[in-house]
């Protein structure tokens, strides 16, 4: 395993924690919208419905965020895709809810987008490593190796050829 894989090893765990944290913040946000509507901007105009409806929508997305955040810890491929979907929907929901409390919604949206980034970019390498796929390549001496070629292998071959 090269150093790039070691640096990326913590991203799925980080993404699961960030997704669960974003879900928890969204749950608080949704409950505040349902039970304490005076806390939010009074004359906010929403795409559809009212503050109470959006409170329940944000609450539901927050619960899904917490559940999928913990599911990411299982390391399964479906959990990663569920996390990406829920975080994307949560970010979209926060963008549509931003009229009620803009800074809080933008902060939660940023947390969700960070989770999407971690799951989308670094989850691919992690799931490929867990699947047990091995790369085989043939060198000029017809040896077969179980590991992928690295930069140092290529530079060694270039030195031998020179």
C-alpha positions in Angstrom: 0.0 0.0 0.0 1.5 3.3 -1.0 1.4 6.6 1.0 -1.6 7.9 -1.0 -3.7 5.0 0.2 -2.7 5.6 3.8 -3.7 9.2 3.6 -7.1 8.3 2.2 -7.8 5.5 4.7 -9.6 7.7 7.2 -11.9 9.5 4.7 -14.8 6.9 4.8 -14.8 7.1 8.6 -14.6 10.9 8.5 -17.4 11.0 5.9 -19.7 8.8 8.1 -19.1 11.0 11.1 -19.7 14.2 9.1 -22.8 12.8 7.6 -24.2 11.8 11.0 -23.2 15.2 12.4 -25.0 17.0 9.5 -28.0 14.8 10.1 -28.0 15.7 13.8 -27.8 19.4 13.0 -30.6 19.1 10.5 -32.8 17.3 13.1 -32.3 20.2 15.5 -33.0 22.6 12.7 -36.2 20.8 11.7 -37.5 20.5 15.3 -36.9 24.1 15.9 -38.8 25.0 12.7 -41.8 22.8 13.9 -41.9 23.8 17.6 -40.3 27.2 17.8 -41.2 29.0 14.6 -40.6 32.4 16.2 -36.8 31.6 16.1 -36.7 31.9 12.3 -37.3 34.8 9.9 -40.9 35.7 10.0 -41.6 36.7 6.4 -39.6 34.0 4.6 -41.0 32.9 1.3 -40.5 29.2 0.5 -40.7 27.3 -2.8 -43.8 25.6 -1.6 -45.8 25.3 1.6 -44.8 26.9 4.9 -42.1 26.8 7.7 -43.7 23.9 9.5 -43.8 21.6 6.5 -40.2 22.4 5.7 -39.3 21.7 9.3 -40.7 18.2 8.9 -38.9 17.7 5.6 -35.6 18.9 7.1 -36.2 16.7 10.2 -36.8 13.6 8.0 -33.7 14.3 5.9 -31.7 14.7 9.2 -32.9 11.3 10.5 -31.9 9.7 7.2 -28.6 11.5 7.4 -27.9 10.0 10.9 -28.9 6.5 9.9 -26.9 6.6 6.6 -23.9 8.1 8.4 -23.8 5.1 10.8 -24.4 2.7 7.9 -21.3 4.1 6.2 -19.3 2.5 9.0 -20.3 -0.9 7.8 -18.2 -0.4 4.8 -20.7 -1.7 2.3 -21.1 -0.2 -1.1 -24.8 0.4 -0.8 -24.2 2.4 2.4 -21.8 4.6 0.5 -24.2 5.3 -2.3 -27.1 5.8 0.2 -24.9 8.3 2.1 -24.1 10.2 -1.1 -27.8 10.3 -2.0 -29.0 11.4 1.4 -26.3 14.0 1.8 -27.1 15.4 -1.7 -30.8 15.6 -0.9 -30.0 17.1 2.5 -27.9 19.8 0.9 -30.6 20.5 -1.6 -33.2 20.7 1.2 -31.0 23.0 3.2 -30.6 25.3 0.1 -34.4 25.4 -0.3 -34.8 26.0 3.5 -32.2 28.8 3.6 -34.8 31.6 3.5 -35.7 30.8 7.1 -32.2 30.9 8.7 -29.5 31.4 6.0 -26.2 31.0 7.9 -27.3 27.9 9.7 -28.6 26.3 6.5 -25.5 27.2 4.6 -23.3 25.6 7.3 -25.3 22.4 7.3 -25.2 22.3 3.5 -21.4 22.7 3.6 -21.2 19.7 6.0 -23.3 17.6 3.7 -21.2 18.5 0.7 -18.1 17.6 2.6 -19.6 14.2 3.3 -20.5 13.8 -0.4 -16.9 14.6 -1.4 -15.4 12.1 1.1 -17.8 9.3 0.1 -17.6 9.9 -3.7 -13.8 10.5 -4.1 -12.3 8.3 -1.4 -14.9 5.6 -1.2 -14.0 4.3 -4.6 -10.5 3.4 -3.7 -11.6 1.9 -0.4 -14.3 -0.3 -1.9 -11.9 -1.5 -4.6 -9.3 -2.4 -2.0 -11.9 -4.3 0.0 -13.2 -6.2 -3.0 -9.9 -8.1 -3.2 -9.2 -7.1 -6.8 -5.6 -7.6 -7.8 -3.9 -6.0 -10.6 -1.6 -8.1 -12.8 1.0 -6.7 -15.2 3.7 -8.2 -17.2 7.2 -6.7 -17.2 9.8 -7.1 -19.9 11.2 -10.1 -18.2 7.8 -11.8 -18.3 7.4 -11.9 -14.5 3.9 -11.7 -13.2 3.4 -9.7 -10.0 0.4 -9.4 -7.7 0.9 -5.7 -7.0 0.2 -2.7 -9.2 3.2 -0.9 -10.8 4.4 2.1 -8.9 6.5 5.1 -9.8 9.7 3.6 -8.4 9.1 0.5 -10.6 8.8 2.6 -13.7 12.0 4.6 -12.8 13.9 1.3 -12.2 12.9 0.0 -15.6 13.9 3.3 -17.2 17.4 3.1 -15.5 17.8 -0.5 -16.7 16.9 0.4 -20.2 19.4 3.3 -20.4 
